[in-house]
Amino acid sequence: MSHVSRYVAALALTAAMTGCGAAGVKVGGEHAPVRSGPVRVDTVTLADDRLSVRVDFVGGQEFDPDNPCSVAYEGTAEIVGDELEIGIFAQRHPKTLPEGWACDAMGYPRTLVLDLSEPFHGTRVRDLAGQLILLEPPDDLAQIGGLPDGWELRREESLGESTTPRWMRVYSPVDDPWPSEGDSMVTLIQAFDGPVNTTGAEIQPRVEVNGVPATFYLHPPTGEMVVVWSLGNDELALAGYLSDFTQEEFIALAESVALPGQ
């Protein structure tokens, strides 16, 4: 499974696990179970005045006082040093489930807007579930120097599910590329001072990127390639396809990746 599909699968699993109960489990007469710890945040958007943040996450159904399967959430937002610390917590519904009821295990998109006591001028957000999110691209992003003509940066975003910051960029000759459409694309993930936590399918014989040992993965059914290596204090992962590059060309593309000033 590729890094992209793994990321989507992780979101789907989180959605299922964050629902208010397990489908088919009869818990009538009891309160619907809710997550006991902090909820993982998906995206954070800082207001223009920097005095509030919109937090998007996956949770239970929108709260309804008459629906014991619905879930209310409370959030906290506090500036700690140069980071914004956010906590989202599920609240137990005041009503118990009627006999024979069971809550579904679906995940629902939820949003909270949290006010801040002072403007936040930083770029790092840490949720109490343990992950770190970047609000904007860091200054020390590595650059790809060997992309074919017409290949441009099409989208970029911070990746969660990590205690150290990670940034993902997608390059393609297509305006809005997606693997499911068979579009040509290259994805570069950079983990800052930490592991990239990205893998592929079948591990191939070890390769080198500019003399540094690297792990090379290949998924024969799709032709997806993933190479993972270190660059300075960062770890990087590059994903692409045999339909666009040979293995040698792909390794050369990885070797063209450089940090600013190099």
N, C-alpha and C positions, 0 to 999 in steps of 0.2 A: 504494500500500500504506500502510495507516495506521500510526501509531506503535505501536499494540498488536501488529498483525500483524508489523510489522518486528522488534519485540523478540522475538516468538516465533520468527520465522524466523532471527534471529541466533543464538538458543539452539540451534535445530536444526542450523544450519551448524556451530556450534562443536562440537556433539556429534559430528557426522560427522567433522570435521577432527581431533578429539582421539582418535579410535580408534587402535588399534595399527597399522593398516595400511590399504592401499587394497584394496577388494574386487576380486577377480579378478586381482590382480597376483601372479604366481608368484615368490616370493622364497625358495624352498627352499634350505637350506644357509646362510642368512644369519640374523642376528638381526632380529626384527620391529622396524620403525622405531618410535620413540617421539618425542614432542615434545621438542625440545632445550632450549627455554626454559621459564620459569615457566608453569604452567597457570592459566587464568583462574578465579577463584573465583566461585561463584554466590551463596551465602549464608554468613553467619558468625553463630554464636550463642554469646554469652558465658555461661559458667556462672554460677550464682548467687553463688559465692564469688569470681568474677572471676579465677580462677587457671588457667582453661583455656578453650579455644574449640573448638567443633565447626565444621568447615569442610566445606561441601558443594560439589561441583564435578562436572563431566562428564568422564569419562576412559575408559580402556580397561577390559576385563573384570577382575573381581576376581582378584587374584593367585593362581595355582595353579602350584606348582613343576613340574608335569608338562605345563602348557599354555603353550607359548612365545608365544602370542598374548595372554596375560594380562599385566597391568602392575601392578607395585608402585609406590607413591608415598611419598615422604618430604616432610615439611613442617617449616618453621621459623616461629616466632612471636616477635617481638621488639618491645618498646615503644621507639619512637623519638620523643622529644618528647611530643606529645600524641596521637600516632597509634600504632596497633598495625599493625606491618608483617608480612605473612604471605607466605610463599613455598611453593608446592607444585610438586614436581619429579617427573617420571616416571623410573623406573629401568629400564635395559635388562634384559630377561629373560636369565638365565644360559644358557638353552638356545637353540640355533638352530632354525629351522623345518625340518621334514622336507621332502625334495624334493617339489615340487608343491603345497605348502601355500600358502594365502593367508589373511591375517587380514581379518576384516570391518572395515568403516568405521563401525560403529555406535558411538554414545556411550552410556556406562553411568553411572548415578548412583553417585557415590563419596563417601565421607565419611572424614575424618581428625579425630581429637581431639588437639589440641596443648596441651601444658602451658606455662604462663608462669612466669617466674622471680619475678614479683611481681604483685599484683593490678593489673588494668587498669581505670582509672576514666574513661577517655575514651569517645568515641562514634564516632570515625573510624578505619576500618580501610583500609589501603592494601595491595593485593596487588602482588607483584613483577612481575605482568603489566602493571601500570600503572593499574589502575582504583581508584577510591575508593568505599567502601561505608560508609553510615551505619548505626549500630546502633539508633538511635532518632530520632524526629522532631526536627529542629532547633527552636530557640525562635523563629526568625524566619520561620516559615512564613506565606506569603500566605494570605488567607482569601477565599472567595467569598461575596459579600453578597447576590446576587440569585437564589439557587436557588428553584425553586417549592416550595410547601408539600409536605411529605412526603419531599423529597429529603434524604438524610442521607449522611454519610461511611460507606462500607461496607467499604473496605479501603485500606491504605496500605503502602508499602514503599520501601526504597532501591532505586534503579536503578543497576546497574553500567555497564560499557562506557563509562566516562567517567573522565577524570583529575581532574575536579572533582565535588563531591557533587551528586546529583540525588535528589529525593524525589517519588514519585507517589502521588496520592490519587484514589480513585474514589468518585463520589457517584451515588446512584440512589434511586428509590422502592422498589426491589427489594432484598431482604436480601443476595443473592449474585449480582450481575449479571455477565453475560458477553456479549460481542458476538455470539458464535455462536448464542446463544439469542434474539437480537433484543431483549434487555432495554434499557430506557431507562437511559442512563448518561452521565455527564460525567466526563472524566478531566483532572486538572490535574497537570502536571509542572513542577517548579520547579528550576532549575539555579542554584546559589549561586556567584556570582562567576565564571560561565563560561557557555558556550553550552549550550542545552538539547538540541541534536542530535536534533531531532524534526521530521519533515516529514509531508506528506500525499500526495495524489495529484496533481491538476492545480492549478497555481498560478492563482489568480483575480486580478482587478484589485486593486491594493494598497488596504488599508483602514487606518484609524487606530483605536487604542485609547487613549482619553483624550488625544488629540492626538499620540500616539507612533506613528510608522509601524509597521505590522504586516504580516506575510505571511499570506495567507489561502489555504487549500487546500480543495478539494472533490473528493470521489470520487463522481461521479454514480450509479454502479450501486448503491452502498450508502447514499448520502446522508450519508456521514460528512464532517464539517467539522473542520478543524484551523486554529487561529490561533496564531501565534507572535509574541511581542512582548517588549520589555524593560520591567522595573519596577525602578527604582533600578539596582543593580549586578547584578541577577539577570535571567535570561531565562526566560520562561514559555511553555508550550504548553498550550492548552485544546482538547480534542477532544470532539465531540458529534455529534448526528445531526439531519438535517432532519425526521425523524419526531417529534422532540420540540421543536425550536426552528426558527423561521425564521432566515435569515441575520442579519437585523437584531436579533432577540432574542438570538442567540448572541453577536454583537459586544457587545451591552449586558451580557450575562453576563460577558464578559471585562472590560468596564469596571468591573464591580462588584468585581473582585479587587483587594485592597489588602494592603499589608504591615502588620504590627502597629504600632499607634500612628498610622496614617494616617487 
